Amino acid sequence: EHRGAMATSQSDARTGVFVRRSEFDDHPAILSLIGDESNLLSLRYGRFDVTHMIENATLGITAVDGEGRVIGYAAFFDFPALTPSIDAASWPEWLEETHGHPEF
């Protein structure tokens, strides 16, 4: 059984891609997707913790294939990932102080 939006027609269910909200049970499969790329991803996007992302993202989505295998993951937060020293609630002030424009 797949929950979430179906990206293909019902007749194509075995080969389709399904998108649903992420669950903690997805954790091992997401780590497997990352695999040996974790160092590269950390350099590119900064330090990340998959457990924290699954538990705290405003929206976490997992893409699964027709067999139920996790083939993709995305986590969206309602604040930018700046630096660990900046509290998530303080980012509007940080943007204004850093860029000097009140609309940021």
C-alpha positions in Angstrom: 0.0 0.0 0.0 1.3 3.4 -0.9 0.3 6.7 0.7 0.7 10.0 -1.0 0.3 11.4 -4.5 0.8 9.0 -7.4 2.9 10.4 -10.2 1.6 7.9 -12.8 -1.7 6.4 -13.8 -3.1 3.5 -11.8 -2.4 1.0 -14.6 1.3 1.9 -14.3 1.5 1.3 -10.5 4.3 -1.3 -10.6 6.7 1.1 -12.5 5.4 4.4 -11.1 6.9 6.7 -8.6 4.9 7.6 -5.5 5.5 10.6 -3.2 4.5 10.5 0.4 5.3 12.1 3.7 8.5 10.7 5.2 8.4 8.4 8.2 11.1 7.5 10.6 11.0 3.9 9.2 12.5 5.5 6.0 15.7 6.3 7.9 17.8 3.3 6.9 16.9 3.6 3.2 17.6 7.3 3.2 21.1 6.7 4.7 21.6 4.0 2.0 20.7 6.5 -0.7 23.3 8.9 0.7 25.9 6.2 1.0 29.5 7.2 0.4 28.3 10.6 -0.8 27.9 11.9 2.7 31.2 13.7 2.8 30.6 15.4 -0.5 27.1 16.4 0.5 28.4 17.8 3.8 30.9 19.9 1.9 28.2 21.1 -0.5 25.3 21.7 1.9 26.8 21.7 5.3 26.5 19.3 8.2 23.2 17.4 8.2 21.6 14.8 10.4 19.0 12.6 8.7 17.3 11.7 12.0 16.9 15.4 12.8 15.6 16.1 9.3 13.0 13.4 9.4 11.8 14.4 12.9 11.9 18.2 12.5 11.4 19.2 8.9 8.3 21.2 8.2 7.8 18.9 5.2 9.7 15.7 4.6 8.8 13.8 1.5 10.0 10.3 0.4 9.7 9.0 -3.2 9.2 5.3 -3.5 9.1 3.1 -6.6 6.3 0.6 -7.5 7.9 -2.0 -5.3 8.0 0.3 -2.2 11.8 1.0 -2.3 12.9 4.5 -1.3 14.4 6.2 -4.3 14.5 9.8 -3.1 14.1 12.1 -0.1 13.7 15.8 0.4 13.4 17.8 3.7 12.0 21.3 3.8 12.3 23.6 6.8 10.6 27.0 7.3 13.9 28.7 7.9 17.2 28.7 6.1 20.1 26.5 7.2 22.6 29.2 8.0 25.1 28.1 10.6 24.8 26.1 13.8 25.5 29.3 15.7 22.3 31.0 14.4 19.0 29.9 16.1 16.2 29.1 13.7 14.0 31.7 15.1 16.7 34.4 14.7 17.2 34.2 10.9 15.1 37.2 9.9 17.3 39.5 12.2 20.4 37.8 10.9 19.4 38.5 7.3 18.7 42.2 8.0 22.0 42.6 10.0 24.0 40.8 7.3 22.5 42.3 4.2 21.2 45.6 5.7 17.8 45.5 4.0 14.7 45.4 6.1 12.7 43.4 3.6 15.0 40.4 3.8 
